[in-house]
Amino acid sequence: MTPRLTLGLLFLTALSVVAQPAKTTRLKAVSSNSAVSAVWVPDLGNGSYKNPVLNADYSDPDVCRAGNDFYLVASSFDAIPGLPILHSTDLVNWTLIGHALKRQPPFDHFEKTQHGNGVWAPAIRYHNNEFYIYYPDPDFGIYLTKATNPAGPWSDPVLVEGGKGLIDPCPLWDDDDGQVYLAHGWAGSRAGIKSILTIKKLNAAGSKVMDEGVIVYDGHATDPTIEGPKVYKRNGYYYLFAPAGGVSTGWQLVLRSKNIYGPYERKVVMDQGKSPINGPHQGAWVTVNAGKGKADEDWFLHFQDKDAYGRVVHLQPMKWVNDWPVIGVDAEGDGKGEPVLTYKKPAVAGKASPIATPPDSDEFNSLKLGLQWQWQANPKGIWHTTSNQGFLRLYSAKAPDEARNLWDVPNLLMQKFPAETFMATTKLTFTPNPKLENEKTGLIVMGMSYANLTLKSTKDGIRLVHTVCKKAADGKPEDETTIARINANTPIYLRVQVLKGAKCQFSYSLDGQNFIKTGDEFQAEPGRWIGAKLGIFCTRTTQINDSGYADFDWFRVEPVSGVNPSLN
């Protein structure tokens, strides 16, 4: 694929490899990690881009530059693998290249679902030819993991500072004296205080906090819920880029001082203004090498909270005026910008970047799962297997005794919503254990309420069941409706269409062509600090010496019929 391909041709290419019902007609050469999404491409193909550049829940993004390459990391909470790593050469076209966290410590603790806990806002930096990620767990402390290759392997996490309520860490290697500093915020739910920022000293290796630190900013009066500090140094000033005011309604604040410990001057450099982008904040400043004879460019990546769709990532132009950053477009000339919806792409050195997006569809042709998939807890090796035969096998795993519904079940295999509107279809065959009842497998939209379309084993055969669980996070029971009886080992196609406003309609087919709707339209809901997720699973309620299993032939994401993905 060359840079001259038009966006329309790209969409046609993507559609040609997802629309066929039988695996034998799929283009085998297209892997889940290289195919361009059919439902969201931010590169407009004409030298411009549209926001969001990542139309999925990559919350609390941070970015570093290494040479002419950019690497992005985001929060992952209890999802595993965690700490997703994305790569770009132009800040618009992003590829998911790996995860820094294969299992989350403490390992026993994260064998159970821990909604809203785990990895909060991380920071990534490139220093002395190594990549550093500092990430917080609000219940255990701040960790460090390192790598020479951002695609991995990453080192085992080291606890930089233990304690409750330590969040949103970011390091700075001071170019004056070599001292290493760490800025972080506080989670009121654990620490009993919030809306303050602290600076601490680290050892030379950056692996251990050396003092109690200094509170350098108190936002209670003017900047409630200030958090997520990113610390930089430029022209003799220390800068703290920090969001305030809350994720859905807040603003981007910048603090500056000639001394790392302050006092800091304050300026709001971006808010929603007249744009439709609510709460634009929490992100990363990066500089682009524009090439020989051209001025470097400054850019800022941040998130927008879109409720059930999660916290999507936007790219904003940035400039410096009187040693203050101005982010977005400053129509009023007051030094405070607002977000752009479309803009010219960054002027990067070298040849144009190819069109790229994170993966969403998966043919299950590899020995490894596509990088988009995450479990709801630290996984066990007996939950699944992949093979070069072209399918994913999920073995039914017993739900925890304390599980009141699927909210508490760890072996759900899920991915982020990839756009505002899309359609996901999977083909599977269910082989339940004849000695068991209530084995289930199927397609799920997961959040604090959830819905699924599943095959369920009963004493009189397999039933197709549509399930809704309202207030699942509060432990409420499922409401289950039998749709049809299905013969064992019969291939079935399960589908969900997601329309504007995250409204979901499930359907099924026995031939891959004619789909029958099941149940009422379901309103997707966010999870705890995350957007709704989409996925597959295979569970049971009792334990014997063997399990049944489900073979998933493929999982394909494509546009909803009649909906133009370019208008998503």
Secondary structure, DSSP 8 states (H G I E B T S, - for coil): --TTS-HHHHHHHHHHTTS-SSGGGS-TT--TTTS--SS---B-SSSEEES-SB-S---S-EEEEETTEEEEE---BT-BSEEEEEEESSSSS-EEEEEEESS-SSTTGGGS--TT-SB-S-EEEEETTEEEEEEEETTTEEEEEEESSTTS-----EEEEE-SSEEEEEEEE-TTT--EEEEEEE-HHHHS--SEEEEEEE-TTS-SB-S--EEEEE-TTTSTT----EEEEETTEEEEEEEES-TTT-EEEEEEESSTT---EEEEEE--TTSS--S-EEEEEEEE---TTS--EEEEEEEEE-GGG-EEEEEEEEEEETTEEEESB-TTSSS-BB--SEEE----SSS----------B---SSS--TT-EESSS--TTSEEE-TTS-EEEE-EE--TT-SSGGG-S-EEEEE--SSSEEEEEEEEEE--TT-S--EEEEEEESSSEEEEEEEEETTEEEEEEEEETTGGGT---EEEEEEEE-TT--EEEEEEEETTTEEEEEEESSSS--EEEEEEEE----SSS--EEEEEEEESS--S---EEEEEEEEEE--TT--GGG-
